[in-house]
Amino acid sequence: MSHPRFIERSLPGMSLHKKLSVIIPSYKRSLDLKRCLAALALQSRPADEVVVIAREEDTETSMLVSSADFNLKNLRLLYVRQPGLIAAMNHGLDNVEANLLVFTDDDTEAQADWLERIDKTFDDRRIGAVGGRDWLQLPLEPSLYRPTEVTRVGVLSWYGKPYGNHHCPVRGHRREVMFLKGVNMAIRQKALGSGRIDSRLRGNGSQVGTELDLCMQIRRSGFLILFDDRILVKHYSSPRPKEDDRGDVMGCVTQDICFNTHYLIAKHFGLLRSLPYLANSLLFGGRSRPGVLAAVKWRIKGDRSAFQRLLGTVRMASSGFLAGRKVRTLAFEREAQAQSEPEAPKYA
C-alpha cells in the first residue's frame, strides 16, 4: 500500500482563534496524573482548558485535582459512572465545547511544545485530526525505547491488518495516516460533529478500537488525518488493572479485542477488506487469537489450550464481522432513505 508523505500547506481564510481543551481519562493513578498535569502546566502554548474524567468512586483522583496545586487555567474534574474508556471519552466529548479536542492518557508527560505544535498543525483546515509519537519509557526494552525509523504508520493493509508504529520515529517526520493512537491525539470538533465512539465496542477497561472508530468517522467527513513524530509525549505505560490484562491469552480481554477489531473493519470498510481480514484471522491468526494453522502449530509445541483459543477466535471474529456488517448495511439504508425523501416545501 502506498503511503504518501504529507505536504504541509496553509490555506487562507483560517480563523486564528482556536480554543484548545485537553481531555484526560484517569482511574486511580494519581502519581501518574500528577506528572501529566505538571507537564501540561509548562506548555509553551497553554491549554484553554484541562478536563480530567474520573469515576465517582475514584477518591484519590478527585483529591489530586481538587488540591489545585497546578498552574493550570480552567482545570476541571468530570465524573462518569459507567466503567471503561469509551464512556469516559464520550463524556468528555459531550461536555467540552472547544474547537480543538486533545486526548492523552494519565501516564504521559508531554513535551513543552506539544500543544503549540498541535495548534499550528490545525492552521491547515483540511486537517481533521492530528497525532504524534508516544515515546515508550522502557529502557530495558531497546526495540521499544529506541525504535528504528519507519515509513509505515497508522494504516490498514488491503486485508485489514493494522500497522500502528505510533511509538516510532517516522522518515520525514510527517505522514497522512488512517488512524491515530489515543494517548496522543487531537481532533477538530467540526470534523467529528455529533459523532461519538461506538458503544457496541466490548470491554471494561481501555477498550481496543476507540481511536479507529473516531478516525474513520473523521475520514468519512472528508478531512485528513496527520501523524507528526515531533508532536511528542513520553509514555510511561503504567500497569493495567488485572481485569484489563492483554497478556492473558485466555482472558476475556483477548476475546473483546478480537470482536472489536472485526466489528470495526466490517463496519467501516466493504467486503473487499473485511472478508480477507476475517479469512486471515481464521486461517492464520497469532498465539493469543489463533487461526487454524496457528492453533496446530502451538498444539504441536505443547500448548494444550490452543484449540480452545481457536474456538474463541472463530466465535468472536465471526460475531464481530456479522455485527459490523449489520451496522454498515443499516447505515447505508438510512442514507438512501434520506436521499430519496422529497424536501419539504418552503413557504414565504
Buried (B, 14 or more C-beta within 10 A) or exposed (E): EEBEEBEEEEEEEEEEEBBBBBBBBBBBBBEBBBBBBBBBBEBEBBBBBBBBBBBEEBEBBBEBBEEEEBEBEEBBBBBBEEBBBBBBBBBBBEBBEBBBBBBBBBBBBBBEBBBBBBBBBBBBBBBBBBBBBBBBBBEEEEEBEEBEEBEBBBBBBEBBBBBBBBBBBBBEBBBBBBBBBBBBBBBBBEBBEEBBBBEBBBBBBBBBBBBBBBBBBBBEBEBBBBBBBBBBBBBBBEEEEEEBBBEEBEBBBBBBBBBBBBBBBBBBBEEEBBBBBBBBBBEEBEBBBBBBEBBBBBBEEEBEBBBEBBEBBBEBBBBBBBBBBEBBEEEEEEEEEEEEEEEEEEEE
